[in-house]
Amino acid sequence: MHSVFSPLTRCLGVALLCLALAAGAACANPARDAILATYAAAAKQLDPSFTGFAVERGSTLWNSTHTEGNIDTPSCTTCHTKDATAQGMTRALKPIAPMAVSKTPDRFTDAEKVEKWFLRNCKTVLGRECTPIEKGDVITYLSSL
């Protein structure tokens, strides 16, 4: 039986598949996965109907303007910019590495740091702590970029 694909076509297909798998593997991280698993367990405790984190919800939270927090920081993008693959800047003019996992691969891999910054930033932007679902959604969104 003859293949309908030429050797060159097969070779290109395999190369593209390898690139796609490598790109996905670059974003995977056991420490980040553990943090997400912790948030998922907490989310399930709070809401038994919880089925998983969503890029769309994370994007909405990240990009929306909120009125409940500090008037100077109405959104995550105030400091982190609308382009999460770009460097942000604190109000004190200190640079913030890009939040997108594709640009900062160790982002969301230290549970203590993740909790510290979610606590501080959620209170500043939202005027309250983020829920486990919100945290997982934001990490999922920023991991997709």
C-alpha positions in Angstrom: 0.0 0.0 0.0 1.4 3.4 -0.9 1.1 6.5 1.3 -0.7 9.5 -0.1 1.9 11.6 1.7 5.4 12.1 0.3 8.4 11.5 2.5 8.9 15.3 2.7 5.3 15.9 3.8 5.5 13.2 6.4 8.8 14.7 7.7 7.3 18.2 7.9 4.2 16.8 9.7 6.4 15.1 12.3 8.5 18.2 12.8 5.4 20.3 13.3 4.0 17.8 15.8 7.3 17.8 17.7 7.2 21.6 17.8 3.7 21.6 19.1 4.5 19.1 21.8 7.7 21.0 22.8 5.7 24.2 23.1 3.2 22.6 25.4 5.9 20.9 27.5 7.6 24.3 27.9 4.5 25.6 29.7 4.0 22.5 31.8 5.5 22.6 35.3 4.9 20.1 38.2 5.1 22.9 40.8 2.5 25.0 39.0 0.4 21.9 38.5 0.5 21.3 42.2 -0.6 24.8 43.0 -3.5 24.5 40.6 -4.4 21.2 42.1 -4.5 22.8 45.6 -6.8 25.6 44.3 -9.0 23.0 42.5 -9.4 21.0 45.7 -10.3 24.2 47.6 -12.7 25.3 44.8 -14.4 21.9 45.0 -14.9 22.3 48.7 -16.5 25.7 48.3 -18.5 24.7 45.2 -19.2 21.0 44.6 -20.2 21.7 41.1 -16.8 23.1 40.2 -15.5 21.3 37.1 -12.2 23.2 36.3 -10.5 26.4 35.7 -11.3 28.5 32.6 -9.0 30.7 30.4 -12.0 32.9 29.6 -12.9 33.6 33.3 -9.2 34.3 34.0 -9.0 36.7 31.1 -12.1 38.5 32.1 -10.9 39.0 35.7 -7.4 40.0 34.5 -8.6 42.5 32.0 -11.7 44.0 33.7 -11.9 47.3 35.6 -13.0 46.8 39.2 -14.4 49.5 41.5 -14.1 47.8 44.8 -10.4 48.1 45.4 -7.9 50.9 45.4 -8.9 53.7 43.0 -5.3 53.9 41.7 -5.3 50.2 40.7 -8.7 49.4 39.1 -7.4 46.4 37.2 -4.6 43.8 37.0 -3.5 45.5 33.8 -2.9 48.8 35.6 0.6 47.5 36.6 0.9 44.4 34.5 -0.2 46.0 31.2 -2.9 44.7 28.8 -0.2 42.6 27.1 0.8 40.0 29.7 3.7 39.0 27.5 5.2 42.5 28.1 7.1 43.8 31.1 4.9 45.7 33.6 5.7 48.5 36.0 4.8 49.1 39.6 3.5 52.4 40.7 6.9 52.9 42.3 8.4 52.5 38.8 9.9 49.1 39.4 9.8 46.7 36.5 7.6 43.5 36.7 8.6 40.6 34.6 5.9 39.5 32.1 3.1 37.6 33.7 2.7 35.2 30.7 4.2 31.8 31.5 5.6 31.7 27.9 7.8 34.7 28.7 8.5 33.9 32.4 8.5 30.1 32.6 9.0 30.0 36.4 5.9 32.1 37.0 3.4 30.5 39.4 5.8 27.8 40.6 6.5 29.0 44.2 3.4 28.5 46.3 4.5 31.0 49.0 5.1 33.7 46.4 1.9 33.0 44.5 -0.1 33.3 47.7 1.7 36.5 48.8 1.1 38.2 45.5 -2.5 37.1 45.1 -3.3 38.3 48.6 -1.7 41.7 48.1 -2.9 42.3 44.5 -6.4 40.9 45.0 -7.0 43.2 48.0 -5.6 46.1 46.1 -7.5 45.6 42.8 -10.7 43.8 44.1 -10.8 45.1 47.7 -10.9 41.5 48.9 -9.0 38.2 48.7 -9.4 36.2 45.5 -11.3 32.9 45.6 -9.5 29.7 44.8 -11.4 29.6 41.5 -10.3 33.1 40.6 -6.7 32.3 41.4 -6.8 29.1 39.3 -8.6 30.9 36.5 -5.9 33.7 36.4 -3.1 31.2 36.5 -4.7 29.1 33.7 -5.2 32.3 31.6 -1.6 33.5 32.0 -0.4 30.0 31.4 -2.2 30.0 28.0 -0.3 33.0 26.7 
